[in-house]
Amino acid sequence: MPNLVLVKDDYFWLADMVTSQVIVLITLVLGLGIVGLILVKERYRPLLTFIIVLANALISSIPSFQALAGDSQSGVLSIGHFAGELSIRIDSLSAWFILIVNFTSITGVIYGSGYLKSYSHLKVNSELHWIFYSVFHASMIWVCMFEHGVGFLISWEIMSLSSLMLVIFDFQNKTTLKAGINYMVQMHLSVALLTLGFIWLNYKTGSFNFEALDHLPFDTSSVWVFIILLTGFAIKAGFIPFHTWLPHTHPAAPSHISGVMSGVIVKLGIYGIFRIIIHLQHDWLLFGQILLIFSLVTSIYGIANAAVKYDFKQMLAYCTIENIGIIGIGLGIGLIGVGNKNNMMAILGFSGALLHTLNHSLFKSLLFFCAGSVYQQTHTRNIEHLGGLIKKMPITAVMFLIGSMAIAGIPPFNGFVSEFIIYNGLFKGLLGTQGISQSILIILTITGLAIAGGLSLITFTKSFGIIFLGNSRKVLEHEPEETSFIMLLPQFLIVAAMFSVALAPAFFFDYAIKVVTGAFSLQISNLSGSVIPVIDNLTNIGMVALIFMGILISVYGVRWFFVRYRSRAFSETWGCGYGSPIKKAQYSGQSFTRSFGLLFSFLAKEKKCAEKIPKQSIYPVPYTFSTSYIDTVERYLVIPITKRLTFMLNYFQFIQNGQIQSYVVYGIFFIILIFLGTAFNLIH
């Protein structure tokens, strides 16, 4: 029998187990931290928030490392008659995501402490911001710990509301508020679906725990439980067509929040999908094929829209959608592998998805931090107004280049490692598929993944070239300069973590395999002969990456040694016979992707805005012309549905008329309905 600690007349007690203590300690640190944030002076709040986040990260990381080592922790949290016993568990899967959450949240708070200095005049905004950041971090850990549906949903709602408050930091801006409302509506649609799914699960099995999914009867209604839960998590993850909150939210949010949300919060949607498919007992092939198709469409659609965007934060948001698609492809491969009893395919698919989740959290938060530095110095997100920033912000330029090559899957960076594993899973599946339809689907997926990789190269070649190379295309209000060390420090930490994955991929792959085999009960001993070649290949990739980096550093070191004392002279480059170029004559981002935009116009539709030239005008007059690209799914699917719903709901506006008498009548009416339902045994 576990020892019970009685608190407040038995209303609140804890089973004496590690996970329960972790919940209590995190809540205690958070509560004391919020009180401190209210009381301390303005300049100490970022430091105190860092201490709160670091303390909770340490508290949750210790059992997480134990879980990854094979020692899963579980416990029960009881809160009187409120919800009964809430199961808590830290296994290897939740540990993987908790560690990602902790690292990204720590780098985010460090970067944010420097980024928000330019918003020091918004004192109320800043105070609320750091309070909700602490709550946001704690709630994400709770989401990964709760096994019970009620505790999970409460944590999920706290996470959604706190992230909403972080997004609308600059709530005085109407555009920011509009983006926040959009985010709030879609997140609560996710909560509604998850709530419905857990209620249905409880109705079918008598339990709210995730493990109750194992006991669902084999019927059509059970399949709908999985579909509802998967849809709720897909909205948070950003799969097509549930992605429309991302391109609006990220440009509106402060850049460190964009980095944390893209690096972590969408991954908790992936965590939820992992949790659901672990307990899937049938229809693995069907769910795997559906998920593979949706993920492939998500990946290509996301990067196609990213390639034509001028707003670099919006571009990064669409790149998040692309990478969610890549992670989803790994999940689909894993499910098909389970359905085909091809454990090697399953392990490569799920492990690749886990590793890409880690890698994306690193390079995407790095890219958003770089984007924030550029925005802070230039006060514009339009790449067509930028140029030549590598001369003013050389460190930021190098960080952005590293992140760009990593997200494009170029070796020797970490993005290549996870995509290499996913490709391996696809080819393993191609050799062991059952039926022509599966073979065609996998061939199309390989082709689509290669296309997405090529489009990613186009996107970031354009972005880096237009933002950092050439000359400034517009006179800026202030002369840009390199950002402060406090904003560069988290970027250095992220790059160090990225290189650790790139140089020791076999180490991380080994832990990903342990997570997968533990979660899905796959026997790795029977696959030792198949896994070892993959591990050897990853080891060789790490060695080649190390040698390449060593050569690169050596060449630059030797060059620096011989030219360090030489005087440098700067002059104009050869003008190709035209000695007086103008800044607007430079290659633009639109020019770079113009051909692609025409070719893929069915994915990224171009919208032209031009003033008509009067017919009577004989001589040239001032003329304005602009183009932009719209989200096809949002324009032709989401917006029409929203308008229809709004039109229908307007018929019920009379209900909320502001008259107390009407509200009293409504109350009496529902009391009568309940009475009649009880009297005739319609309500039990």
VOGU-3710 file (C-alpha; in Angstrom, 3 decimals, decimal comma):
1> mpnlvlvkdd> 0,000/0,000/0,000  1,391/3,433/-0,884  1,775/5,954/1,914  -0,821/8,697/1,729  -0,183/12,312/2,695  -3,361/13,852/4,115  -3,899/17,520/3,369  -6,897/19,733/4,188  -9,193/17,143/5,790  -8,565/14,438/3,192
11> yfwladmvts> -9,861/16,607/0,393  -6,536/16,573/-1,391  -4,017/13,770/-1,070  -1,161/12,270/-3,059  -0,012/8,748/-3,602  3,622/8,680/-2,470  5,109/8,147/-5,922  7,581/10,078/-8,027  5,214/11,402/-10,704  2,737/12,708/-8,136
21> qvivlitlvl> 5,530/14,530/-6,361  6,643/16,012/-9,677  3,146/17,404/-10,299  3,027/18,922/-6,817  6,510/20,423/-7,047  5,849/21,950/-10,463  2,569/23,430/-9,230  4,244/24,747/-6,075  7,112/26,359/-8,004  4,634/27,858/-10,455
31> glgivglilv> 2,392/29,260/-7,704  5,266/30,837/-5,787  6,748/32,101/-9,031  3,531/33,852/-10,058  3,366/35,592/-6,685  6,982/36,646/-7,138  6,369/37,934/-10,654  3,547/40,123/-9,337  5,661/41,539/-6,517  9,121/42,038/-8,049
41> keryrplltf> 10,195/45,044/-10,056  9,924/45,158/-13,838  13,602/44,555/-14,582  13,747/41,351/-12,500  10,776/39,582/-14,089  12,650/37,981/-17,016  15,264/36,609/-14,599  12,615/35,262/-12,220  10,738/33,666/-15,142  13,965/31,994/-16,227
51> iivlanalis> 14,415/30,629/-12,688  10,818/29,310/-12,645  11,165/27,639/-16,049  14,601/26,231/-15,201  13,402/24,857/-11,857  10,378/23,149/-13,404  12,535/21,866/-16,237  14,944/20,264/-13,758  12,096/18,794/-11,689  10,509/17,163/-14,745
61> sipsfqalag> 13,734/16,225/-16,536  15,052/13,955/-13,772  12,211/11,369/-14,023  12,252/11,851/-17,809  15,885/10,760/-18,053  15,021/7,813/-15,818  12,143/6,874/-18,114  14,385/7,020/-21,187  16,775/4,688/-19,353  13,919/2,189/-18,981
71> dsqsgvlsig> 12,529/3,144/-15,566  9,038/4,481/-16,279  7,329/6,374/-13,450  3,613/6,265/-12,639  1,307/7,432/-9,893  -2,176/8,580/-8,986  -3,376/12,063/-8,110  -6,655/12,129/-6,179  -8,707/15,294/-5,722  -11,634/14,263/-3,553
81> hfagelsiri> -14,923/13,859/-5,398  -13,948/16,226/-8,184  -12,565/13,731/-10,666  -11,631/10,648/-8,700  -8,164/9,252/-9,244  -6,184/10,889/-12,042  -3,532/8,562/-13,447  -0,123/10,121/-14,047  2,691/8,530/-15,989  6,111/9,410/-17,348
91> dslsawfili> 7,147/6,721/-19,803  9,790/6,945/-22,510  7,387/8,610/-24,987  6,271/11,383/-22,630  9,885/11,771/-21,460  11,035/12,407/-25,041  8,535/15,233/-25,446  9,071/16,660/-21,936  12,794/17,073/-22,626  12,036/18,814/-25,941
101> vnftsitgvi> 9,555/21,109/-24,175  12,068/21,976/-21,458  14,991/22,788/-23,754  12,915/24,904/-26,137  11,191/26,753/-23,280  14,538/27,586/-21,628  16,018/28,972/-24,851  12,758/30,857/-25,461  12,791/32,639/-22,106  16,460/33,616/-22,544
111> ygsgylksys> 15,806/35,034/-26,007  12,586/36,712/-24,888  14,327/38,541/-22,043  16,371/40,401/-24,650  13,701/40,650/-27,330  11,098/42,304/-25,074  13,450/45,094/-23,972  12,250/47,076/-26,968  8,693/46,760/-25,538  9,593/48,128/-22,102
121> hlkvnselhw> 6,957/50,852/-22,467  4,231/48,161/-22,352  4,633/47,380/-18,651  1,274/45,674/-18,106  1,786/43,547/-21,216  5,211/42,484/-19,975  4,000/41,514/-16,484  1,188/39,369/-17,860  3,480/37,920/-20,503  5,988/36,434/-18,071
131> ifysvfhasm> 3,236/35,057/-15,830  1,555/33,281/-18,734  4,907/32,053/-20,069  5,525/30,257/-16,767  2,008/28,785/-16,862  2,474/27,795/-20,499  5,640/25,843/-19,769  4,155/24,041/-16,766  0,953/23,149/-18,640  2,908/21,552/-21,485
141> iwvcmfehgv> 4,687/19,311/-18,973  1,321/18,392/-17,405  -0,044/17,455/-20,843  2,797/14,964/-21,267  2,290/13,509/-17,782  -1,458/12,967/-17,408  -2,711/9,551/-18,463  -6,261/10,345/-17,319  -8,454/12,152/-19,822  -9,829/14,727/-17,367
151> gflisweims> -6,390/15,808/-16,143  -5,131/15,782/-19,722  -7,986/17,997/-20,951  -7,588/20,480/-18,088  -3,868/20,750/-18,832  -4,594/21,036/-22,559  -7,046/23,885/-21,974  -4,608/25,720/-19,680  -1,937/25,319/-22,350  -4,255/26,689/-25,049
161> lsslmlvifd> -5,404/29,703/-22,992  -1,922/30,627/-21,754  -0,496/30,368/-25,284  -3,357/32,592/-26,494  -2,369/35,271/-23,986  1,237/35,005/-25,185  0,184/35,379/-28,817  -1,784/38,586/-28,146  1,078/40,240/-26,254  0,564/43,379/-28,342
171> fqnkttlkag> -3,206/43,304/-27,823  -3,510/47,010/-28,623  -2,967/46,022/-32,269  -6,221/45,006/-33,997  -4,418/42,608/-36,351  -2,900/40,811/-33,380  -6,293/40,512/-31,694  -7,835/39,128/-34,878  -5,090/36,505/-35,125  -5,626/35,673/-31,451
181> inymvqmhls> -9,370/35,174/-31,933  -8,694/32,922/-34,925  -6,266/30,890/-32,817  -8,689/30,718/-29,879  -11,590/29,462/-31,998  -9,560/26,701/-33,645  -7,913/25,611/-30,396  -11,290/25,335/-28,708  -12,588/23,330/-31,624  -9,698/20,981/-30,855
191> valltlgfiw> -10,651/20,919/-27,163  -14,302/20,221/-28,037  -13,367/17,258/-30,223  -10,983/15,837/-27,619  -13,636/16,223/-24,914  -16,191/14,439/-27,093  -13,684/11,680/-27,790  -12,893/11,082/-24,109  -16,585/11,142/-23,140  -17,319/8,590/-25,861
201> lnyktgsfnf> -14,366/6,508/-24,642  -15,718/6,582/-21,095  -19,168/5,605/-22,356  -17,762/2,588/-24,213  -15,229/1,411/-21,615  -16,068/3,098/-18,297  -12,659/4,808/-18,120  -11,123/8,124/-19,196  -7,560/6,756/-19,344  -5,664/6,503/-22,628
211> ealdhlpfdt> -5,139/2,806/-21,884  -8,911/2,281/-22,124  -8,469/2,561/-25,896  -7,077/-0,995/-25,716  -10,467/-2,234/-24,508  -12,694/-0,639/-27,133  -14,933/-3,211/-28,823  -14,298/-3,970/-32,480  -17,152/-2,017/-34,041  -17,727/1,067/-36,172
221> ssvwvfiill> -18,369/3,382/-33,220  -14,954/2,521/-31,783  -13,311/3,619/-35,018  -15,076/6,970/-34,675  -13,547/7,452/-31,216  -10,097/7,253/-32,807  -11,105/9,533/-35,683  -12,489/12,226/-33,342  -9,410/12,152/-31,103  -7,015/12,148/-34,066
231> tgfaikagfi> -8,852/15,124/-35,592  -8,595/17,058/-32,328  -4,871/16,470/-32,189  -4,451/17,174/-35,919  -5,832/20,695/-35,403  -3,149/21,423/-32,803  -0,444/19,867/-34,986  -1,453/21,874/-38,071  -2,276/19,194/-40,633  -4,136/20,221/-43,791
241> pfhtwlphth> -6,925/21,460/-43,733  -6,594/22,390/-40,021  -3,506/24,542/-40,565  -4,999/27,992/-41,070  -4,251/29,249/-37,538  -0,483/28,923/-38,037  0,128/31,550/-40,785  -1,881/34,132/-38,814  -0,629/33,351/-35,316  3,131/33,305/-35,885
251> paapshisgv> 3,428/36,767/-37,493  1,291/38,233/-34,685  3,141/36,639/-31,764  6,491/37,848/-30,373  9,304/35,927/-32,070  10,360/33,919/-29,020  6,746/32,778/-28,635  6,632/31,866/-32,329  9,793/29,819/-31,799  8,396/27,993/-28,787
261> msgvivklgi> 4,985/27,418/-30,362  6,405/26,133/-33,628  9,101/24,168/-31,850  6,906/22,659/-29,139  3,173/23,325/-29,059  2,441/21,824/-32,484  4,554/18,830/-31,388  2,109/18,170/-28,570  -0,444/17,522/-31,290  2,026/14,930/-32,597
271> ygifriiihl> 2,396/13,608/-29,035  -1,367/13,150/-28,828  -1,418/11,290/-32,150  1,399/9,043/-30,892  -0,595/8,346/-27,727  -3,674/7,385/-29,728  -2,016/5,122/-32,306  -0,111/3,257/-29,574  -3,459/1,843/-28,472  -4,844/1,222/-31,953
281> qhdwllfgqi> -5,864/-2,442/-32,046  -7,053/-2,787/-35,635  -7,192/-1,039/-39,030  -3,486/-0,161/-38,867  -3,169/-0,250/-42,657  -6,249/1,929/-43,187  -5,197/4,569/-40,651  -1,597/4,399/-41,887  -2,556/4,972/-45,511  -4,946/7,808/-44,647
291> llifslvtsi> -2,336/9,471/-42,444  0,328/9,025/-45,124  -1,843/10,689/-47,781  -2,816/13,606/-45,517  0,796/14,056/-44,421  2,136/14,056/-47,971  -0,423/16,676/-49,030  0,366/18,702/-45,892  4,097/18,639/-46,596  3,897/19,694/-50,250
301> ygianaavky> 1,132/22,244/-49,663  2,986/23,822/-46,753  6,315/24,272/-48,516  4,656/25,382/-51,782  3,001/28,263/-49,940  6,176/29,019/-47,994  8,126/29,421/-51,234  6,017/32,355/-52,443  5,511/34,301/-49,196  7,111/37,718/-48,655
311> dfkqmlayct> 6,503/37,849/-44,891  9,403/35,804/-43,481  7,531/34,830/-40,306  4,567/33,674/-42,349  7,004/31,765/-44,547  8,389/30,001/-41,473  4,849/29,180/-40,341  4,167/27,375/-43,611  7,502/25,566/-43,241  6,217/24,296/-39,898
321> ienigiigig> 3,234/22,834/-41,750  5,624/21,144/-44,181  7,650/19,564/-41,398  4,530/18,412/-39,574  3,743/16,632/-42,821  7,168/14,963/-42,786  6,616/13,798/-39,202  3,184/12,529/-40,230  4,774/10,576/-43,089  6,958/8,824/-40,505
331> lgigligvgn> 3,875/7,997/-38,433  2,056/6,682/-41,500  5,017/4,475/-42,428  5,087/3,120/-38,887  1,382/2,250/-38,913  1,648/0,531/-42,295  4,641/-1,395/-40,957  2,599/-2,577/-37,965  -0,255/-3,559/-40,275  2,065/-5,509/-42,565
341> knnmmailgf> 3,858/-7,059/-39,560  7,020/-5,425/-40,907  8,588/-4,388/-37,616  11,654/-2,898/-39,282  9,472/-0,567/-41,340  7,497/0,349/-38,214  10,617/1,115/-36,170  12,190/3,248/-38,914  8,948/5,173/-39,476  8,177/5,901/-35,822
351> sgallhtlnh> 11,838/6,555/-34,919  12,231/8,911/-37,867  9,102/10,774/-36,749  10,457/11,120/-33,200  13,868/12,315/-34,382  12,336/14,805/-36,806  10,176/16,096/-33,957  13,369/16,793/-32,009  15,230/18,236/-34,991  12,382/20,496/-36,050
361> slfksllffc> 12,038/21,893/-32,537  15,709/22,894/-32,750  16,121/24,424/-36,186  12,669/25,996/-36,306  13,091/27,803/-32,974  16,538/28,922/-34,222  15,026/30,320/-37,430  12,255/32,148/-35,568  14,800/33,660/-33,180  16,841/34,860/-36,177
371> agsvyqqtht> 13,669/36,247/-37,746  12,919/38,094/-34,511  16,379/39,639/-34,509  15,913/40,830/-38,095  12,464/42,254/-37,300  13,708/44,006/-34,181  16,465/45,755/-36,138  14,532/46,570/-39,324  10,876/46,812/-38,144  9,641/44,971/-41,227
381> rniehlggli> 8,819/41,362/-42,055  8,699/41,955/-45,809  11,804/40,443/-47,400  11,375/42,728/-50,424  12,352/45,665/-48,195  15,532/44,028/-46,937  18,948/43,078/-48,256  22,626/43,198/-47,321  22,050/42,420/-43,641  24,999/40,015/-43,557
391> kkmpitavmf> 27,223/43,095/-43,384  25,299/44,512/-40,418  24,280/41,307/-38,616  26,904/38,672/-39,514  26,239/36,298/-36,579  22,479/36,321/-37,176  23,144/35,653/-40,864  25,307/32,614/-40,044  22,694/31,299/-37,589  19,939/31,711/-40,192
401> ligsmaiagi> 22,089/29,947/-42,805  22,705/26,996/-40,473  18,988/26,739/-39,706  18,132/27,009/-43,407  20,463/24,177/-44,407  19,203/22,023/-41,524  15,522/22,485/-42,379  16,255/21,778/-46,052  17,727/18,399/-45,066  21,241/19,172/-46,304
411> ppfngfvsef> 24,080/17,130/-44,761  25,948/17,424/-42,451  23,136/19,014/-40,422  20,598/17,321/-38,170  17,617/17,643/-40,509  19,294/15,219/-42,896  19,515/12,519/-40,201  15,787/12,190/-39,496  14,816/12,464/-43,161  17,412/9,769/-43,975
421> iiynglfkgl> 15,723/7,430/-41,474  12,255/8,185/-42,880  13,515/7,499/-46,410  14,944/4,204/-45,141  11,530/3,318/-43,742  9,893/4,102/-47,090  12,321/1,923/-49,021  11,958/-0,902/-46,485  8,218/-0,640/-46,959  8,575/-0,633/-50,742
431> lgtqgisqsi> 10,457/-3,938/-50,595  7,985/-5,557/-48,212  4,590/-4,182/-49,232  1,538/-6,325/-49,849  -0,316/-5,281/-52,974  0,152/-2,881/-55,848  -1,823/-0,070/-54,173  0,600/0,131/-51,248  3,579/0,113/-53,611  2,127/2,978/-55,640
441> liiltitgla> 1,358/4,964/-52,464  4,898/4,533/-51,128  6,456/5,440/-54,507  4,313/8,585/-54,611  5,347/9,394/-51,027  9,055/9,036/-51,876  8,568/11,288/-54,894  6,554/13,819/-52,904  9,093/13,906/-50,087  11,857/14,556/-52,620
451> iagglslitf> 9,802/17,361/-54,195  9,209/18,909/-50,754  12,961/18,815/-50,115  13,649/20,582/-53,402  11,028/23,240/-52,697  12,539/23,763/-49,251  15,883/24,518/-50,926  14,177/27,062/-53,191  12,395/28,670/-50,230  15,454/29,182/-48,060
461> tksfgiiflg> 17,794/30,078/-50,900  15,360/32,861/-51,698  14,923/33,910/-48,073  18,598/33,953/-47,139  19,662/35,563/-50,408  17,085/38,357/-50,377  17,364/39,147/-46,650  21,102/38,919/-46,079  22,860/39,291/-49,463  22,990/42,151/-51,945
471> nsrkvlehep> 22,150/45,680/-50,824  19,288/47,127/-48,834  16,240/47,557/-51,048  14,662/50,240/-48,891  15,945/52,998/-46,645  15,281/51,815/-43,083  14,354/54,069/-40,181  17,321/52,856/-38,123  20,691/51,451/-39,099  20,588/47,696/-38,330
481> eetsfimllp> 23,223/46,215/-36,035  23,912/42,859/-34,440  21,593/41,950/-31,591  22,622/41,678/-27,957  24,449/38,664/-26,527  21,404/37,618/-24,479  19,537/37,103/-27,780  22,462/35,293/-29,416  23,145/32,951/-26,486  20,055/30,711/-26,986
491> qflivaamfs> 20,904/30,486/-30,680  24,386/29,199/-29,803  22,825/26,625/-27,460  20,430/25,457/-30,165  23,201/25,147/-32,761  25,255/23,117/-30,275  22,290/20,754/-29,807  21,805/20,530/-33,582  25,434/19,572/-34,123  25,221/16,970/-31,354
501> valapafffd> 22,448/15,234/-33,333  24,351/15,636/-36,602  27,644/14,276/-35,194  26,188/11,469/-33,045  23,018/10,409/-34,910  23,351/6,755/-33,884  23,150/7,755/-30,199  19,843/9,603/-30,651  18,491/6,937/-33,020  19,201/4,282/-30,389
511> yaikvvtgaf> 17,081/6,154/-27,824  14,334/6,726/-30,399  14,267/2,961/-31,019  13,908/2,352/-27,272  10,945/4,734/-27,153  9,274/3,032/-30,108  9,863/-0,553/-28,991  8,715/0,298/-25,471  5,575/2,071/-26,642  4,547/-0,444/-29,307
521> slqisnlsgs> 5,949/-3,597/-27,629  8,051/-4,422/-30,673  10,778/-7,012/-30,162  14,048/-5,387/-31,171  16,002/-8,615/-30,552  14,447/-10,164/-33,646  15,586/-7,198/-35,769  19,201/-6,858/-34,645  20,498/-7,941/-38,041  18,324/-5,361/-39,827
531> vipvidnltn> 18,869/-2,437/-37,460  22,659/-2,726/-37,197  23,278/-1,655/-40,842  21,149/1,451/-40,304  23,054/2,283/-37,104  26,355/1,735/-38,926  25,236/4,066/-41,711  24,280/6,719/-39,172  27,637/6,320/-37,435  29,395/6,811/-40,778
541> igmvalifmg> 27,240/9,877/-41,478  28,305/11,328/-38,136  31,989/10,622/-38,890  31,771/12,209/-42,347  30,023/15,241/-40,836  32,776/15,566/-38,224  35,516/15,318/-40,860  33,769/17,846/-43,095  33,359/20,343/-40,258  36,961/19,782/-39,195
551> ilisvygvrw> 38,203/20,539/-42,721  35,962/23,604/-42,984  37,153/25,011/-39,656  40,785/24,245/-40,546  40,572/26,016/-43,912  39,021/29,123/-42,381  41,495/28,991/-39,494  44,490/28,882/-41,841  43,037/31,667/-43,953  42,466/33,832/-40,887
561> ffvryrsraf> 46,022/33,185/-39,672  47,618/34,419/-42,907  45,368/37,429/-43,601  44,714/38,696/-40,075  47,301/41,487/-40,370  46,614/42,475/-43,950  44,834/45,726/-44,615  41,423/45,456/-46,275  39,980/47,723/-48,939  36,348/47,894/-50,028
571> setwgcgygs> 35,177/49,022/-53,458  32,346/48,513/-55,896  32,224/45,253/-57,808  32,215/45,153/-61,602  29,088/46,877/-62,816  28,751/44,889/-66,089  28,944/48,127/-68,076  26,284/49,802/-65,949  27,957/51,902/-63,304  24,903/53,469/-61,641
581> pikkaqysgq> 22,616/50,666/-60,465  19,576/51,403/-58,351  18,551/49,332/-55,349  15,186/48,393/-56,831  16,933/46,782/-59,795  18,135/43,917/-57,621  16,666/40,456/-57,964  13,556/40,280/-55,795  11,948/37,406/-53,951  8,995/37,551/-56,314
591> sftrsfgllf> 11,310/37,249/-59,306  13,025/34,273/-57,676  9,823/32,266/-57,269  7,818/33,659/-60,186  8,238/30,574/-62,386  7,435/28,275/-59,501  4,332/30,312/-58,642  3,037/29,924/-62,183  3,754/26,190/-62,222  2,100/25,501/-58,844
601> sflakekkca> -0,678/28,087/-59,092  -3,227/25,444/-58,040  -1,516/25,304/-54,598  -0,436/28,938/-54,182  -2,874/31,195/-56,000  -1,601/34,624/-57,013  -3,711/37,685/-56,283  -3,004/40,859/-58,274  -3,841/44,375/-57,159  -3,466/47,075/-59,794
611> ekipkqsiyp> -4,865/50,477/-60,606  -6,506/50,655/-63,996  -4,930/53,030/-66,490  -7,590/55,407/-67,877  -8,228/54,934/-71,573  -7,805/58,640/-72,252  -4,265/58,662/-70,802  -1,773/59,075/-73,632  1,432/59,560/-71,687  2,737/57,404/-68,779
621> vpytfstsyi> 1,374/58,292/-65,356  2,298/57,041/-61,855  1,125/53,439/-61,627  0,982/50,996/-58,716  0,927/47,230/-59,040  1,284/44,572/-56,373  0,884/40,817/-56,099  0,339/38,449/-53,197  -0,378/34,761/-52,752  -3,425/33,464/-50,929
631> dtverylvip> -3,958/30,217/-49,080  -6,183/28,183/-51,423  -7,617/25,949/-48,692  -8,416/28,905/-46,458  -9,891/30,979/-49,278  -12,057/28,318/-50,902  -12,841/25,953/-48,013  -12,432/27,482/-44,557  -13,753/30,999/-45,231  -16,936/29,856/-47,101
641> itkrltfmln> -17,760/27,378/-44,316  -17,183/30,101/-41,698  -19,438/32,520/-43,555  -22,202/29,915/-43,780  -21,974/29,168/-40,071  -22,055/32,872/-39,243  -25,081/33,332/-41,488  -26,926/30,488/-39,740  -26,004/31,616/-36,223  -27,252/35,144/-36,917
651> yfqfiqngqi> -30,788/33,723/-36,876  -30,344/32,944/-33,162  -29,165/36,409/-32,119  -32,610/37,120/-30,671  -31,811/34,700/-27,815  -29,118/37,018/-26,450  -31,257/40,143/-26,272  -30,033/41,589/-22,955  -33,448/41,298/-21,246  -33,358/39,638/-17,829
661> qsyvvygiff> -36,981/38,516/-18,184  -36,077/36,475/-21,271  -33,205/34,758/-19,464  -35,530/33,839/-16,579  -37,979/32,306/-19,093  -35,126/30,298/-20,660  -34,216/28,943/-17,218  -37,803/27,956/-16,412  -38,151/26,305/-19,824  -35,079/24,088/-19,331
671> iiliflgtaf> -36,152/23,183/-15,768  -39,490/22,013/-17,149  -37,707/19,999/-19,856  -35,508/18,290/-17,264  -38,543/17,558/-15,059  -40,498/16,025/-17,944  -37,485/14,030/-19,090  -37,023/12,624/-15,603  -40,735/11,932/-15,128  -40,969/9,919/-18,342
681> nlih> -37,607/8,178/-17,778  -36,067/9,941/-20,737  -33,226/11,187/-18,525  -31,552/8,804/-16,090
//
